Amino acid sequence: MPSHDTRPRAPGTAGGAPPRASYADRLGARVGSGSLLGLIAKLTFLGVINATALYVLISLVPERAWTPIAVVVIATLALDVVYLSKRTLPLKFLIPGTIALLIFQVYPVLYTAYIGFTNYGTGNVLTREQAIDRLVSDSITVPPESTRYQSVPLVDDADGSLALLLTDPDGQQFLGTEDGLTEVTDADIAGEGMDRVVLERYRPLTLGEAQLREQEVLEFSVPVTDPDALEPGEDAAAISVQTFSTAAAAVQRLEYDAERGVLIDLVDGTVYTAVEGTFTAEDGTQLRPGYRTLIGFGNYERVLTSAAIRGPFLRVFLWTFAFAVLSVVSTFVLGLGLALALNDPRMKLRRVTRSLLIIPYALPSFMTALIWQGLLNTSFGPINRMFNLSVPWLTSQAFAGALPKFSVLLVNLWLGFGYMFLITTGALQAIPADVKEAAFVDGASGWQAFQKVTLPLLLVAVGPLLIASFAFNFNNFNVVYLLTGGGPPIQGTPTPAGHTDILISYSYRLAFEGGRGQDFGLAAAVSSIIFLLVAVFSWIGFTRTATLEEIN
């Protein structure tokens, strides 16, 4: 018996064949978009991303910042592939977050660690090429007895090369090019003023051209002697531009030998070899500026072995650990106590009181620290004046700065208890009421119910937050630096270190307040050590929290 197709047919189609999709729909489906509007939105988004990446690359390539260039290229290609494919739906949500994680968290950590292996700091900021150019250019000087010339900048329209029309004090004229100095006569110059043409080739720069090529003109020089043909003790000379209308014969003292990678003093023959980013002679004489370069574990070795740094570093580390622990404990105890008191339904005005208690936490810490600095001022602070005291809350040297340390902890308690109050209030409200009721039925007292039931359950919930608070206070730069500046200073230390300094403020002072100027490499090494310490302490804390959760 023949079968008949009884399925309904789409209007306008023969035999029930599906309608042919439009080209836009088929293209949209191919690139993972369900509609033409979605396709347009997707292509617009990718166009913005690629245009931004191209702009960034154009800015980075002249700087030779190869690592950021690689990151931009890889990230852009990853976004293009993922968003133009229909088979990578999960990655469309993972890739943006992953790229943000790499750029804003992973890369800064790795770059800081990299800086810790370099000599980056005052005197070693430039690249090697920049440092060589600076040293050579700085060695070019104009002796008092040098000849001064009247100068007119010229340009060759054929290739755009620059030249100088020089006139010495005797009225003799010369044409100076990159190849050297050539004497010219009036017969070699046609026209007058701005219409002059020298040797039928060079004409004066117009005002607009001079403005556009100002830096190029000021850096232009005419070689007078060949450095390779100099006798020992003879200076290499060149005529360099002083202003747009004057030039003078200058001498060059240093020359870079690219084959040997050394700088040579053309006057006395001294050879300067690159040693850890600084060109140094055999007698120890150094040329500045130096350049950035890798020095291995030199900065870490200084931190751990240098007596000038090791002594303060150990004291600062112990205080940093104590400060972080005491800050977490004190804020947690006070915040939990207030949360327990205000968790009682018999308490009146609980909402208003809770709102008032979070004000210290809501205010910016830098502003609060400066206010407390004024309150604790020895001479004019309201606290001393109110009680007719003269207590040096922030400057006392007695007992290893015990009073300033207490003041820092007090201010940090004021700033942090509101946060602990908030998280413990939420955790307490999440604990089922029947759990405590069961404890009371079993005959437990209020303290026993809190110790055996409430606190363990509370610690499971807030344990990770306590670890995060410890890590935050381990690097709590604002309170320490704005309140005491790390002081009072520890007596007898050759490096800037104070009794209230924590590791992050100590590394900042090493970088910006040391006698050697800004030492970013050393500060980055200390920061890397801080990162490792916090990572270890956090790992231990999370391990203990997991153990507590298993016990519960």
TIPAVO-743716 format. One record per residue: x, y, z of N, C-alpha, C, O in turn. Coordinates in steps of 0.02 Angstrom, whole numbers, plus 50000, padded with zeros to 5 digits. Layout:
BEGIN
XYZXYZXYZXYZ ...
# end
This chain:
BEGIN
500434994150000500005000050000500445006150000500875006950044 500355010549952500805016349948500705020950007500145021950031 501255023650030501225028350087501175035450061501435037150008 500825039350099500745046450081501015050850137500905049550196 501375055950116501645060850165501085065450187500855069650148 500885064750249500335068850275500575074650317500175078050349 501245075850319501515081350360501315087950329501295088550267 501175093050369500995099550341501585102650305502165102050327 501435105950251501955109150211501995116550227501495119950238 502615118950228502705126050240502445129950181502525127850124 502145135650194501885139650138502445141650091502995143450113 502305141250026502785143449976503335138549962503815140349929 503275132249988503795127349975503485121449939502895119949947 503905118149900503665112349863503845106049900504415105049921 503335101649908503475095249940503675095950012503965091250040 503525101650044503685102350115504405103750128504615103250186 504815105450077505525106850087505615113050129505255117950119 506075113050176506165118950219506385124950178506735124150128 506185130850198506375136950161507135138050165507445136350215 507415140750114508135141950110508315147950154508025153350146 508785146950200508985152450244509355157850205509695156450156 509265163850228509605169450195510355169050207510595165550252 510735172750165511465172650172511675175450240512145172850270 511335180650263511515183650328511405178650385511815178150430 510835174950381510695170050434511215164450433511455162250486 511375162050371511885156750367512565159150391512925155350424 512745165350376513375168150400513365168950475513855167650510 512785171250500512725172050573512795165450609513125165050661 512465160050581512525153550613513235150950611513455147450657 513595152550557514285150150550514745153250602515205149850626 514635159450619515075162750668514775162650738515035165850783 514235158850748513965157950815513445162950835513315163650895 513155166550790512645171450807511965169050783511915166250728 511455169950823510795167550806510405172250762509875170250737 510625178350752510235183150713510715188150682511305188550700 510445191850635510845197050602511045202450652511605204950649 510595204150697510755209150748511315206750794511765210550811 511285200350812511815197650854512485197550818513005198850848 512455195950752513075195950712513375202950710513985203850717 512945207950699513205214850695513505216950762514035220050764 513175215150817513435216850884514105213450896514565216450924 514145207050875514765203350887515335206250846515885207150872 515215207650783515735210450741515945217450764516535219250759 515465221250789515625227950816516075227250877516565230850885 515895222550921516305221350981517015219250963517495221950990 517075214550916517735212250897518115217750860518735218150866 517755221950822518095227450789518395232350838518955234750829 518025233850892518285238350944518895235250978519395238550990 518845228650993519405225251026520025225350982520565226851006 519945223750918520525223450873520815230450860521415231250854 520375235450855520615242250844521005244650905521525247850899 520755243150965521105244951026521785241451030522285244451048 521785234951013522415231151014522915233950965523505234450980 522675235950905523125238750855523425245350880524015246650869 523005249450912523255255850938523785254650992524295258050994 523655249751036524135248251088524785245651059525325247551081 524745241351008525345238650977525755244150943526375244150947 525415248850911525775254350879526165258450931526705260950917 525895258950991526225262651045526795258651076527295261451098 526725251951078527215247751113527805245951070528365245151095 527705245251005528255242950961528855247650963529415245250969 528765254350958529355258750963529715258151030530315259351034 529355256251083529675255551148530005248751157530345247551207 529895244251110530175237451112529955233751175530345230051205 529335234851195529055231351254528775224751230528175224051220 529215219851221529025213651188528535209451229528095206251201 528615209351295528155205351336527445207951332526995204051318 527315214451344526625216951334526375215851263525775214551253 526815216551214526595215451144526345208251135525825207151105 526725203451162526525196451156525855195251191525435191551165 525765198251250525135197451287524545200251247524025197051243 524635206151218524095209251179523915205051118523325203951103 524425202651082524305198751022523945192151039523455190451006 524185188651090523885182151108523165183151132522725179351114 523055188251174522385189551200521905191351144521335189051144 522125195451097521685197551041521515191550997520935190750977 522015187550980521885181650939521415176750974520985173750942 521505175951040521075171351077520345173751075519895169751066 520245180251084519565182951081519255182151012518675180451006 519655183350959519395182550891519195175350877518655174150851 519625170650895519465163650881518855161350920518425157950893 518825163150983518275160851026517605163751003517105160150999 517595170250989516955173450974516745172650901516175174250884 517185170150859516995168850790516845161450778516715159350721 516865157550831516735150350825516075148650861515915151550912 515715143950833515075141850863515185136250913514725134650950 515775133350916515905127450958516245129151023516435124651061 516335135551038516705137451098516275141551145516495146651173 515655139451155515195143251198515455144051269515425149651295 515695138751303515945139851371516525144851375516585148751422 516955144651323517535149151325517335156451317517705160851339 516755157651287516535164551279516425167851347516455174051352 516295163951398516205166651465516845166151506516955170151551 517275161351490517895160351529518455164751505518845167251546 518515165851439519085169551412519135176651439519675178551460 518595180751440518675187551466518925187851538519375191751554 518635183551581518875183351650519585180951656519975183551697 519765176051615520455173451617520955178751594521485179551625 520775182351541521225187651517521295193051569521845195551581 520735195051601520775200151654521195197751712521575201651740 521135191251730521545188451784522285188851766522695190751808 522455187051704523155187051684523445194151683524015195251703 523045198951659523295205751651523345209351718523855212651731 522835208751759522795212851819523065209451882523165212751933 523175202851881523435199551940524075195651926524585196651959 524045191051878524625186751866525205190751839525765190151864 525085194951789525635198751759525975203551809526585203651811 525595207451850525935211651899526375207751947526915210051966 526135201851968526535197752014527175195351980527725195852008 527115192851919527705190451883528185196251867528795195351870 527915202051849528345207651832528705210151894529295211951891 528365210251952528695212152014529265207352030529805209452050 529125200852021529655195952034530245196951986530815196352006 530095198551923530625199851874531045205951894531665205751890 530715211351916531085217351937531535215751996532075218752002 531335211052038531755209052095532415205852074532875205552113 532455203552011533085200651986533485205651944533955203651911 533295212051946533645217151908533945222451954533825222352015 534325226951925534615232551962534215238951952534485244451962 533595238351933533165244051917533125248951976532925246952031 533315255051964533305260152017533645266451992533805267151933 533765271052039534095277352021534775275951990535185272252018 534895278851932535525277751897535505271851850535965271051809 534985267651855534925261751812534205261151787533875256051797 533975266351755533285266651730533255265551655532775262651630 533765267751618533765267351546533925260451520534175256151558 533785259251456534025253151424534765254051408535045259451414 535095248651388535805248951373535945253851316536405257951320 535535253551263535645258051206535545265351227535935269751207 535025266651267534895273451289535465276051334535665281851328 535725271751377536265273851421536895275451382537235280351396 537045271351331537645272651290537565279251253538025283351250 536985280351223536865286651187536935292551234537225297651216 536665291951295536705297451343537425298851363537635304651367 537815293551377538505294451398538925297651343539325302151355 538825295251281539205298051226539015305351213539445309551204 538365306751213538155313551200538355318351256538535324051243 538335315951318538545320151374539295321551374539535326451403 539675317151340540405318151338540605323351284541185325251280 540115325551245540255330651194540185337451226539635339451246 540725341151231540725347751263541045352851217541425351251171 540885359151231541165364751192541695368251236541505371751283 542345367551221542855370951260542785378551253542535380951203 543015382251303542965389651299543315392551238543095397751212 543855389351215544225392251159543955390051091544245391851040 543405386351090543135383851026542875389550983542645394751007 542905388350917542645393250869541885393150869541575387750867 541575399150870540855399850866540665401850794541005405850763 540115398950769539895400150701539185402950701538775401250744 539045407150652538365408850636538095403150591538435401050544 537495400650607537255394550573536575395750542536145399150570 536475392750483535835392850449535665385550431536025382550391 535125382650459534935375750442534705375350370534295379350347 534975370350334534795369250263534485362350254534545358050297 534135361450197533845355050181533945353650107533925358150066 534055347250092534115345050023533435342250002533225337150028 533105345549955532435343349934532445336449901531935333149898 533025334349877533055327849842532945322149890532575317449875 533265322349949533215316749997533015319050067532945314850112 532915325550077532705328050142533255328450194533115329650253 533885327350175534435327450222534575334650244534465339450207 534835335250306534985341850334535705343650321536135339450308 535845350250324536525352850319536535359550355536005362150374 537125362350364537205368850397537625373450353538135371450325 537405379650346537815384850316538145388650373537805392350409 538805387850381539175390450438539595396450417539905396350363 539605401550459540025407450447540445408750509540175409850563 541125408450502541555409350560541645416850575541415421050535 541975418550630542055425750648542425429850594542345435950592 542815426550551543185430150499542765430950436543005433850387 542165428550434541735429150376541795423450326541455423450275 542225418550341542305412850297541695408250304541455407150359 541435405650247540835401550247540995394250232541455392750193 540615389750264540715382550256540025379150250539525381550277 540025373550215539425369250213539575363050256540035359250242 539165362150307539255356350351538725351150339538125352650345 538925345050322538475339450313538685333750358539165334350396 538325328150354538505322350394539175319450372539475315450409 539405321350313540045318650287540635323050307541205320850301 540505329050330541055333350350540945340550330540385342650316 541505344450330541475351650320541785353350252542325351050234 541425357550214541655359650147541655367250143541155370350159 542215370150121542245377450114541865379650052541925376449999 541465384950058541085387550002541245394949994541445398350041 541145397349933541245404449918540585407549897540075404149891 540595414049885539995417449863539735414649797539135414749783 540195412149756539995409449691539585403049699539205401149654 539665399649757539295393449769538595394749796538205390049804 538445401049810537805402749841537415407249793537655412649775 536825405049773536395409049729535815411849769535525408349810 535635418149757535085421249792535295424049859535875423649878 534795426949894534925429949959534375427950008533825426049989 534545428450071534055427150124533765420250119534135415350110 533095419750126532765413250124532735410350054532535404550045 532935414250004532935411849936533615409049915533715407349857 534075408749961534745406249945534735398849926534335394949953 535185397049880535285390049862536035388749863536415392049827 536255383949903536965382549911537145376449869536835371149874 537655377449826537895372049782537325369149740537335363249724 536845373449722536285371449680535895365549708535575361749671 535925364749775535625358649804535265360149870534715357549881 535555364249912535275365349979534945372149983535185377049955 534375372450018534025378750030533875379250105533865374150140 533775385350131533615386150202532935383050220532475382950179 532885380450282532255377850307531765383650317531945388950341 531135382450298530625387350313530455387050387530665382450422 530075392050410529895392150481529485385950501529595383150554 529025383950458528625377950472529045371750474528955367450518 529505371050426529945365150425530395365050486530535359750514 530635370950506531075371150565530705369050628530995365750671 530065370750634529675368650692529555361150691529585357950743 529415358350632529285351250628529915347050642529875341650670 530495349650622531125345850629531575348950682532185348450677 531275352050732531665355750783532165351150819532755352750824 531935345450843532375341050880532935338350836533505337650858 532765336750774533255334150727533805339350712534385337650707 533595345650706534085351050693534535352050752535145352650744 534255352150813534655353350873535145347650887535665348750918 534995341550863535445335950873535935334950816536355330550818 535885339150764536315338450705537025340650721537125345650756 537515336950696538215338850706538615337250643538425332950604 539155340750635539585340050577540255337350600540615340850636 540455331350580541105328650601541675332750572541685334450513 542165334150615542745337950593543355333350588543765334050543 543405328650636543955323850635543685316850638543155315650666 544035312250609543845305150609544115301950672544715301850683 543675299250716543925296150778544435290650766544885289650807 544365286950711544835281450697545535284050680546025280350685 545575290450660546225293150639546555297350694547055300650682 546275297350754546545301450808547185298650837547275292550840 547625303050857548225301050893548055300550967547565303650989 548435296751007548305296351079548295303251112548755307251101 547775304551151547715311051184547365316251143547235321751168 547205314751080546875319551037546115318551041545875312951041 545745324051045545015323851051544695323250982544935326050933 544135319550981543725319450920543285325550921542935326850970 543295329550867542935335850866542375335650815542405332050765 541865339550830541295340250784540995347050796541055349850851 540665349750746540305356050753539575354350767539235351350725 539335356250825538655354550846538235360850851538495366250865 537595360050840537125365550842537005367550915536865363250957 537065373950930536905376450996536195379350998535805377651043 536035383550950535355386150940535225385850865535645383450828 534635388150843534475388050772534935392550732535005391650672 535245397450764535655402250727536395401950746536795405750719 536585397450792537285397050813537515389750816537105385250827 538155388750807538475382250813539175383250839539435388850836 539475377850866540145378450894540505371850886540205366550882 541175372350885541585366350880541615362950948541845365950997 541375356750952541355352951014541825346951009541985344750954 542035344451066542475338551068542105332851101541715333851148 542215326851077541905320851103542425316851141542945314951113 542285315551205542785312051245542685304451245543175300751245 542055302151243541915294951246541685292451179541345295851141 541895286151164541675282851103541495275651121541835272451161 540955273151090540735266251104541015261551052540925262550992 541345256251075541615251051031541105245351031541065241451079 540705244750977540175239850974540445232650973540125228151000 541025231550942541295224850938541505222251006541385216351021 541805226451046542035224351113541515225751167541565223051222 541015229851150540495231451199540755235751256540535234951313 541215240351242541515244551294541495251851272541425253351213 541565256351320541635263451308542365265251316542685262951363 542635269351271543345271151272543405278751281543085282551246 543815280751329543975287751339544495289751287545065287351290 544325294051240544765295951185545335300451208545805301551170 545305303051269545835307451294546385303451327546965304251310 546215299151376546735295451412546725287951397547125284251425 546265285651353546265278651333545945273851382545985267851372 545625276351435545315271951485544745268051452544345270851414 544705261651469544185257251442543675255851498543865253751552 543045256951484542505255851532542105249751509541795249751456 542105244551551541755238351536541095238051575541065240451632 540585235251545539925234751577539955229551633540105223751621 539795231651694539775227251752539105228451788538995233651819 538645223451782537985223751813537635230351798537355233651843 537655232351735537275238151714537635244751721537325249951711 538275244751738538655251051745539325250251711539675245351722 539505255051669540155254851636540685256951687540685262451713 541155252251700541625252951754542335251951728542465247451689 542805256351751543505255651733543855250751780543555248551830 544485248951765544845244251807544965246851877544995242851924 545025253451885545135256251951544485257351990544505260152045 543915255151963543275255751997542875261951979542315262752003 543155266351939542785272351918542195270351875542255266451829 541615273251892540995271551857540725277551818540805283251839 540395275951763540065281151723539315280851736539025275451737 539015286551745538285286951755537975291151700538265296051678 537375289051677536945283851705537125276851681537485275951631 536875271851718536935264951697536305262751661535925266951637 536195256251658535615253751623535325247751661535665244751702 534705246151645534365240451677534645233951650534745233151590 534765229251696534995222651675534855217651730534745219451788 534865211351712534755205951762535385205151804535945205151777 535285204451870535855203351915535755197051957536095196152007 535285192751936535175186551972534865187652041534405191652048 535125184152090534845184452158535195189752201535195189352262 535505194752167535875199752204535455203552255535675204652311 534845205552236534415209152283534195204852341534175207152398 534025198552327533835193952381534425192652427534335191952488 535015192152399535615191152440535735197152485535935196352543 535605203252459535685209252502535195209052560535375210752617 534575207052546534065206952599534255201952654534165203352713 534525196152635534635190852683535335190952714535435188152768 535825194052680536505193752706536795200552725537245200752767 536545205952697536815212552714536645214352786536055214252805 537155215952825537025217852895536605224152899536215225052946 536685228652851536315234952852535565233852842535165237752867 535385228452807534675227052793534415221452836533835221552857 534835216352849534595210352884534345211952954533825209352974 534715216152990534505217853058533815220953061533375218253095 533705226653028533035229553027532515224952996531935224953017 532705221052946532225216752912531925211652960531315210552959 532335208553001532085203553049531615206753100531095203853116 531805212653125531375216053174530715218053141530185217353171 530755220553080530155222753045529705216753030529095217153035 530015211053011529625205152996529245202653058528655201053054 529575202353115529245200153177528665204753195528135202353215 528775211353190528235215953206527675215453154527085216053172 527845214253090527325213453040526875207553056526255208053051 527175201953075526785195953092526355197353154525765195553155 526645200453205526265201953266525705206853250525155206153275 525845211953210525345216853193524755213653157524175215153172 524895209253109524355206053071523935201553116523325201653113 524265197553159523895193053203523485196953254522885195553263 523795201853288523435205653338522865209653308522335210453339 522955212153247522415215953214521825211453200521255213353211 521955205353176521405200753161521055198653225520445198553228 521445196953276521145194553339520735200053372520165198853393 521025206053377520675211453412520045213553376519515214453407 520075214353310519485216353273518955210853273518355212353277 519165204553270518695199053271518345198553339517735197653342 518715199153393518415198653460517915204353471517355203153494 518115210453455517665216053465517055215653419516495216653440 517175214053355516615213453308516135207853327515535208753321 516405202153350515975196653370515585198353433514995196653438 515915201653481515555203653542514965208153527514425207253554 515075213053483514535217553465513985213953426513395215253435 514195209253382513705205553344513275201153389512675200653378 513575198053440513195193953487512705198153526512135196253538 512935204053547512505208453587511915210853545511345211053570 512035212653483511505215353441511105209853406510615211353371 511295203653414510915198053386510355195953432509925191853413 510345198553493509825197053541509195200753522509205206953517 508635197353510508025200753489507745205553542507335209853526 507975204853604507735209453656508085216153653507875220853687 508605216753613508965222953607508565228053567508305226353514 508495234053593508115239253559508575243253512509185243653522 508275246153461508625250353412509215246653380509755249453369 509105240253365509655236253338509865238753268510465239153254 509395240453226509565242653158509955249153159510445249853123 509735253853200510095260253204510805259253230511285262053204 510855255153282511515253953312511975250553262512565252353257 511715245553226512125242153176512365247053122512935246653099 511935251453101512125256353050512685260953074513135262653036 512645262953138513155267353166513825263753173514355266853165 513805257353189514425253653201514845252553138515445251453143 514535252753080514925251553019515195257952989515525257752937 515075263753022515325270052995516095270152992516365272152940 516455268053044517195268053038517455263852979517945265652947 517105258252966517325253952911517145257052844517495255952794 516595260852842516365263752779516785269652758516835271152698 517095273252806517505279052789518155276952757518415271552773 518455280952712519105279352683519645278952737519695283252780 520045273752733520545272552785521075278052788521305279952842 521265280852729521785286052730521535292252766521925295552801 520895293852759520625299752793520585298552869520755302952908 520355292552888520305290952959520995290852992521075293253048 521495288152958522175287952986522435295052997522755296353049 522315299552951522545306452960522165309953016522465313953053 521525308453025521145311253081521425308853147521525312753193 521565302353152521855299653213522555302453226522755303353283 522925303853173523585306853182523525313553217523925315253260 523015317353198522885323753232522645322753303522845326453348 522205317853315521945316553382522505314553430522475316253490 523005310953405523535308353448524155312853448524675310853475 524115318753419524685323353419524885325053491524455326453533 525535324953504525765326053573525615333053598525395333753656 525715338053558525645344953581524945347753572524695351453615 524615346053517523975349253502523405344253496522845346353481 523525337853507523005332853500522455333553551522605334753610 521815332953532521265333453580521295328453637521075329953693 521565322453624521585317353677522035319653733521845319153792 522645322053718523095324453771522815330753804522865331453865 522525335153766522265341353795521645340053839521545343453888 521245335053820520645333553859520815331053928520475332653977 521345327053934521535324053998522155327454027522445324954076 522355333153998522925336954022523555332554025523905332354075 523685329053970524265324553966524755327153915524625331853877 525345323953914525845325453863526175318853841526785317953844 525745314353819525965307553801526175307453727525765309253684 526785305353711527005304853641526735298453609527105293653599 526105298353592525785292353567526125289653504526145283553494 526375293953462526635291753397527385292353390527665290353339 527725295053441528445296453434528875293453489529485294353487 528585290153537528975287553594529455282153572529275277553535 530085282653595530585277653580530635272353635530985267353627 530285273353691530345268953748530085261953731529585261153696 530445256953758530235249953751530115248153678529605245253660 530605249853636530585248153564529965250753531529655247453490 529785256953550529195260053518528545256653536528105256153493 528475254453598527865250853617527245255253612526715252853591 527305261553631526725265953630526495267453558525895267053545 526945269153511526715269953442526415263553413525935263853374 526695257753431526405251453407525695250553434525255248353398 525605252153499524935251753528524455256453492523875254753479 524695262453475524275267353440524075264853371523495265653350 524545261753335524385259053269523855253453275523395253253235 523945249053324523455243753334522765246553354522255244053332 522765251853395522135254953415521765257853355521165256853347 522125261553313521815264453254521585259053206521045259653176 521975253753198521765248353153521155244653181520745242153143 521105244253248520515241353279519895245453263519365242753246 519965252053267519415256453250519205255653177518605255953161 519685254653133519525253953062519245247053045518855246452997 519445241953082519285235053061518715231653097518455226653072 518515234153156518005230353193517335230453156516945225753163 517195235753118516565236153081516505230553030515955227853020 517055228952996517045223452948516905216852982516485212952959 517255215553038517135209353075516425209153102516125203753105 516165214853123515475215153148514985213053093514515209453106 515105215453032514655213752977514665206252961514135203252955 515265203352954515285196352933515065191652988514745186552974 515215193253051514995188953106514235189553117513915184653136 513955195453105513225196153110512885191753059512395188253075 513125191852998512825187552947512925180152962512465176152951 513505178252988513635171253004513195168953062512945163353061 513105173253112512685171353170511965170353148511625165753172 511725174653105511025173953082510925167853038510355165553030 511475165153009511415159152968511425152753008511265147452982 511615153153073511625147153115510905145553137510575149953165 510675139453125509985137753144509875138553219510305136553259 509305141353238509155142453309509055135953346509205135553406 508815130653312508685124353348509325120953370509305116653414 509895122653339510525119653360510695121953431510875117853474 510635128453443510775131053510510235128753559510395127253617 509615128453537509085126053581509225118853603509095117053660 509465114753557509625107853575510185107653627510165103453672 510665112153622511205112453671510935114353740511145111453790 510475119153741510185121153805509755115553835509745114553896 509415111753792509015106053816509465100853848509275097653896 510065100053819510545095153846510875097653910511295094153938 510695103653932510965106153995511575110653989511895112054039 511745112953928512315117253919512155124253944511595126753936 512655127553973512585134453993512675138953931512845136553877 512555145553939512625150153883513345150153857513435150153796 513845150153901514545150053879514725143553845515075143553794 514475137853873514615131453842514305130853773514615128153727 513695133453765513365133353699513755137553649513835135653591 514005143253672514405147453628515065144153610515275144153552 515405141153661516065138253650516035131853609516475130753566 515535127753620515515121153588515105121053524515205116653481 514635125753516514195125453459514275131553414514445131053355 514155137553443514135143653402514815145253372514875146353312 515345145253414516005147353389516285142653336516525145053285 516255135953345516505131653291516135132653225516445132953172 515465133153228515085134353166515255141153136515285141853075 515365146053180515535152753156516215152753122516295156053070 516705149253150517375149153121517395145853053517785147753010 516965140753044516935137552978516705142552926516965142552870 516225146852944515955151652896516435157452883516515159652826 516745160052937517155166152930517905164552927518295169252920 518105158252931518815156552929519185159252869519705162452878 518935158152808519275161052749519315168652751519805171552727 518805171852780518825179152785519345181452835519645186752826 519445177652888519965179352936520655178652904521105182752917 520745173652862521375172852827521485178652779522035181352774 520955180652744521005186452699521165192752738521545196952715 520875193452797521025199252840521745199252862522065204552866 522015193352878522715192852897523165195052839523645198852849 523015192552778523415194552720523365202052708523865205152690 522765204952717522685212152707523105216052758523455220752739 523075214152821523445217852873524195216652868524585220852890 524395211052839525105209852827525395215052779525995216552780 524955217952738525155223052689524765229552699524645233152651 524585231052761524165236952775524595243152775524785245752828 524745245652716525195251352708524885257852733525225261852765 524245258952719523925265352733523985267352807524215272852822 523775262852851523745264652922524435266252949524535271352983 524915261952933525595262952961525915269252933526175273352971 525905270052868526275275552838525945282352851526295287252863 525285282552850524945288952860524915290852934524875296752950 524925285952979524875287553050525555289253080525625294353115 526055285153068526705286253099527265286953048527825288853067 527135285652984527675285752934528175280252945528735280552920 527975275052983528435269653000528845271053062529165266453089 528835277253087529245279153145528935276953210528405273853212 529285278653264529915282253267530495278153241530455271953242 531035281353217531575277553185531945273153235532035274853293 532155267353210532575262853249533275265653250533575266853198 533545266753309534195269953315534755265253292534745259253306 535235268153257535835264453238535765260253176536205256153162 535235260953138535155257153076535355261353016535135267053010 535775258752971535995262652913535455263352860535525267552815 534935259252863534385259752815533775262752849533705262052910 533345266152812532755269252843532265263952868531945260552828 532215263252934531765258352964531515261153030531895264353067 530875259953045530575262553106530265256953147530185251353123 530085258653209529805253653254529125251253232528945245453245 528735255353197528075253253175528065251253102527525249853074 528635251053070528665248953000528455241652994528665237453033 528025240152945527905233252924528275232252858528545236952830 528285226152834528715224552777528555228852716529005230952680 527915230152704527735233952643527955241152649528195243952600 527895244152708528125251152716528885251352717529185256252694 529205246252745529935245952745530215245452674530705248752657 529885241252633530125240652563530005247252526530405249152483 529455250752541529325257152510529865262152529530105265952486 530065262252592530575266952614531255265152586531655269552571 531395258652578532015256652545532035259052473532555261052448 531445258952440531425260852370531475268252360531765270552310 531185272252406531135279452393531495283852443531595289752430 531705281152501532015285452551532715283152570533015285952617 532995278252535533665275952550534185280652525534055284952482 534795280052551535335284452531535555283452459535865287852430 535385277652430535575276252361535055278752311535115277452251 534545282252335534025284452290533485279152284533385275152330 533135279152229532595274352219532875267652197533205267052146 532745262552237533005255852225532415251152214532215247552260 532135251252153531545247252139531695239752140531275235852160 532295237852120532465230752119532455227852189532175222452199 532745231352237532745228952306532045228852335531845224052368 531655234052321530965234252346530545228652316530135225652350 530655227152252530295221552220530495214952251530075210452258 531125214152269531345207952301530995207152369530765201652385 530955212552408530605212252472529865210752461529575206852498 529565213852411528855212552396528745205252377528235202352395 529205202352339529145195352321529185190852383528825185852388 529625192652429529675188852491529025189352531528785184452558 528735195352533528095196352567527565191952535527165188752571 527545191752469527045187752433527115180352453526625176952465 527725177852455527835170852472527625169552544527325164352558 527795174152590527595173152660526835173052668526565168652702 526495177752636525765177952640525465171652610524985168952636 525755169252554525505163152523525575157152569525115153052574 526145156652603526255151052650525765151552708525455146552726 525705157452738525255158252795524525156952774524145153852812 524345159152715523655158052692523535150652680522995148052697 524025147152652523945139952641523865136252708523445131852713 524255138152757524195135052823523505136452852523185132052880 523285142852846522635144652873522055140952839521595138752873 522085140352773521555136752738521565129252756521045126052759 522155126552767522205119652788521865118652855521495113852865 522005123152902521695122752968520945123652964520575120253000 520715128052920519995129152912519655122852884519115120952907 519975119652836519685113452809519655108052862519175104252864 520175107652905520165102752958519595104053007519245099353028 519495110453024518955112253069518275110453039517825108253075 518205111452973517565109952940517435102452942516865100352951 517965098352932517875091152935517675088853005517265084353012 517975092053056517805090153125517075091753139516725087753170 516855097653117516155099453128515685094753092515075095653096 
# end
